[in-house]
Amino acid sequence: MQSLFSLVTAFLLLIVYSPVFAQSTQYQRPQKNVANPEAAKKPETGKEDYKVDITDIEKKYWAPKDTDFSVVQSRAYTKANRFSLSIQTGPLINDTFNTGLNYGITTNYFVSERNGFGITYISSKLGDTKVVEDFRFDVGGGAAGAVPDWGRMTSYYGINYIWVPIYAKMSLLGSKILYFDMALSPHIGITNYEKISNVGNQADSSFTYGLDVSQYFFLNKNWAIRADLKNHWYKENIINSKDGTSKRTQTNHSLPVSF
């Protein structure tokens, strides 16, 4: 009897519970597939499998030609296909025995803004320095009779190539723009000089090579201020200052400054 009652009770509970379970599952919200949480966060656009190929872009970015460039700068005053004429003067700055001024004239022709050619002539008006005077005369002003053995440049003429690596602009006190070039000029030529002696000076000449550094400050399209530091090297024959006999040959470095 007790077994029959338990069976009937279980049957009734099953009948009651089945509709409730069905009803609860009917109103449940469907669950999304969250196996891949990152994918669940992204909206579906239909392009999830599309990949951008940037290989060509990378090749162009790292190509050597992308690193080759030139600075483009407008020039207020041009030199290409033009002649220039410079009249200059200035002292020697490295000569122990000679002092005075050099006077020069230079004509240049520029085939482009960066390259040109020139011809230079320099005339030197030099005299003795205090060192030589101290050799010539003693403390009391009398003749000491001792002088060094040296030579004295009288003139130079030569040709030069001009290379202009720098063109720039700079501000002067915030009120004016200055335009300038810096040029390097290797050159060759002939230096004429005198070999000094008590029995009479002797004229001589020597092949010369060198490198000039020039600075041009442009005032307008026709006028400029020019400053040069000139380097001249040449073989110089030295004679004995007492009797004029040959003594030695040495390489002389002449360093004139001109404006």
C-alpha positions in Angstrom: 0.0 0.0 0.0 2.8 2.3 0.8 4.6 1.5 -2.4 1.5 2.3 -4.4 1.2 5.7 -2.7 4.8 6.6 -3.4 4.4 5.7 -7.1 1.2 7.8 -7.5 2.9 10.8 -5.8 5.9 10.7 -8.1 3.6 10.5 -11.1 1.7 13.6 -10.0 4.9 15.6 -9.4 6.2 14.7 -12.8 3.0 16.0 -14.5 3.1 19.3 -12.5 6.8 20.0 -13.1 6.9 19.4 -16.8 4.8 22.4 -17.9 6.7 24.7 -15.5 10.0 23.6 -17.0 8.8 24.1 -20.5 7.4 27.5 -19.6 10.6 28.7 -18.0 12.8 27.6 -20.9 10.4 29.4 -23.3 11.3 32.8 -21.9 15.0 32.3 -21.5 17.3 34.7 -23.5 19.4 32.8 -26.0 23.1 32.7 -25.1 25.8 33.7 -27.5 28.8 31.6 -28.3 31.6 32.9 -26.0 34.2 30.3 -26.9 36.2 33.3 -28.3 35.6 36.3 -26.1 37.5 38.7 -28.4 35.4 37.6 -31.3 32.2 38.2 -29.3 33.2 41.8 -28.7 33.7 42.6 -32.4 30.7 43.6 -34.5 30.0 41.4 -37.5 30.8 43.3 -40.7 31.3 40.5 -43.2 35.0 41.4 -43.6 36.5 39.5 -40.7 38.7 37.4 -43.0 40.0 40.3 -45.2 43.8 41.1 -44.7 45.7 44.2 -46.0 48.9 43.4 -47.8 51.4 46.2 -47.0 54.5 44.5 -48.5 54.7 47.1 -51.4 54.3 50.0 -49.0 57.2 48.6 -46.8 59.5 48.2 -49.8 58.8 51.8 -50.9 59.4 53.1 -47.4 62.7 51.4 -47.0 63.9 52.0 -50.6 67.3 53.9 -50.8 65.8 56.5 -53.1 63.6 57.6 -50.2 66.7 58.8 -48.3 68.1 60.8 -51.2 66.9 64.3 -51.2 68.1 67.9 -51.9 67.4 71.1 -50.0 65.5 73.5 -52.2 66.2 77.1 -51.4 65.3 80.2 -53.3 68.3 82.5 -54.1 67.9 86.2 -53.8 71.1 86.8 -55.8 72.3 84.4 -58.4 75.7 83.8 -59.9 75.2 81.3 -62.6 76.5 82.3 -66.1 77.8 85.6 -64.7 81.3 87.2 -64.3 82.6 88.8 -61.2 85.4 91.2 -60.6 87.1 91.6 -57.2 89.6 94.3 -56.1 91.2 93.4 -52.8 93.9 94.3 -50.3 95.1 92.8 -47.0 98.1 91.8 -44.9 100.3 88.8 -44.5 99.6 87.1 -41.1 102.2 84.4 -40.7 105.5 85.9 -42.0 108.2 86.5 -39.4 110.5 88.7 -41.6 108.0 90.5 -44.0 105.2 92.9 -43.3 103.0 95.1 -45.5 100.0 94.8 -47.8 99.1 92.7 -50.8 97.0 94.2 -53.6 95.0 91.9 -55.8 92.5 91.6 -58.6 90.5 88.5 -59.3 88.0 87.8 -62.1 85.6 84.8 -61.8 83.1 83.1 -64.1 80.4 80.9 -62.6 79.0 78.1 -64.8 76.5 77.3 -62.1 75.6 78.4 -58.6 78.0 75.9 -57.2 81.0 75.8 -59.7 83.2 78.4 -61.4 86.7 79.4 -62.5 88.9 82.3 -61.8 92.2 84.2 -62.6 94.1 86.1 -59.9 96.9 88.6 -59.8 98.5 89.8 -56.6 101.2 92.5 -56.1 103.0 92.6 -52.8 104.4 95.8 -51.1 106.4 94.4 -48.2 109.1 95.6 -45.9 111.1 94.4 -42.9 109.5 93.4 -39.7 110.7 94.5 -36.2 112.5 91.1 -36.0 114.7 92.0 -39.0 115.3 95.5 -37.6 116.5 94.0 -34.4 119.0 91.9 -36.3 120.2 94.8 -38.3 120.8 97.3 -35.5 122.0 96.9 -31.9 120.4 98.4 -28.8 122.2 101.7 -29.3 121.1 102.1 -32.9 124.3 101.1 -34.5 124.7 98.5 -37.2 124.9 95.0 -35.8 125.7 93.5 -39.2 123.6 90.4 -38.7 120.5 89.7 -40.7 118.5 86.5 -41.2 118.4 84.6 -44.5 115.0 84.9 -46.1 113.0 85.8 -49.2 110.2 88.3 -50.0 107.2 87.7 -52.2 106.8 90.4 -54.9 103.8 89.1 -57.0 101.7 86.1 -57.8 99.5 85.1 -60.7 97.4 81.9 -61.1 94.2 80.2 -62.0 91.7 78.6 -59.7 88.6 76.4 -59.6 85.7 77.6 -57.4 83.4 75.3 -55.5 80.6 76.8 -53.4 79.3 74.2 -50.9 77.4 76.7 -48.7 74.7 79.2 -49.5 72.9 80.6 -46.5 70.9 83.5 -45.0 71.3 85.0 -41.6 69.7 87.7 -39.5 71.6 90.9 -38.6 70.2 92.2 -35.3 66.8 90.9 -36.2 66.3 93.8 -38.7 68.1 92.7 -41.9 68.6 89.4 -43.8 72.2 88.8 -45.1 72.8 86.4 -48.0 76.2 84.8 -48.3 78.2 82.1 -50.0 81.3 80.2 -48.8 83.6 79.0 -51.5 86.7 76.8 -51.6 89.2 77.5 -54.4 92.1 75.2 -55.1 94.6 77.0 -57.3 97.9 76.8 -59.1 100.2 79.6 -60.3 103.6 81.3 -60.1 105.1 83.2 -57.2 107.7 85.8 -57.9 110.0 86.7 -55.0 113.3 88.2 -54.0 116.2 86.5 -52.2 117.4 89.1 -49.7 121.2 89.7 -49.2 123.5 92.5 -48.3 125.3 92.4 -51.6 122.0 92.7 -53.6 118.7 91.0 -53.8 118.2 88.3 -56.4 114.9 87.8 -58.3 113.4 84.2 -58.5 110.1 82.5 -59.1 108.5 79.2 -58.1 105.5 77.0 -59.0 102.8 77.6 -56.4 99.7 75.6 -55.3 97.2 76.3 -52.6 93.7 76.5 -51.3 91.7 79.7 -50.7 88.6 80.0 -48.5 86.3 82.9 -49.6 83.2 84.4 -48.1 80.8 86.5 -50.1 78.3 88.8 -48.4 75.7 90.0 -51.0 74.5 93.6 -50.8 72.4 93.4 -53.9 72.4 91.6 -57.3 75.5 93.5 -58.5 77.6 94.2 -55.4 79.1 92.0 -52.6 81.7 92.2 -49.9 84.3 89.5 -50.2 86.8 88.2 -47.6 89.6 85.7 -48.5 92.0 83.5 -46.5 94.6 82.4 -49.0 97.1 79.5 -48.6 100.1 79.5 -50.9 102.8 76.8 -50.8 106.0 77.1 -53.0 109.6 76.1 -53.0 111.9 79.0 -52.0 115.7 79.2 -52.7 117.4 80.8 -49.7 120.8 82.5 -50.1 123.3 83.7 -47.5 122.4 87.2 -46.6 126.1 88.2 -46.2 127.5 87.2 -49.6 124.6 86.0 -51.7 125.7 82.4 -52.1 123.2 79.7 -52.3 122.3 78.2 -49.0 119.2 75.9 -49.0 115.8 75.3 -50.5 112.7 75.2 -48.3 108.9 75.1 -48.7 107.4 78.4 -47.8 103.7 78.8 -46.7 102.4 82.3 -47.4 99.1 83.2 -45.7 97.6 86.5 -47.0 94.3 87.8 -45.8 92.4 90.0 -48.2 89.1 92.0 -48.3 
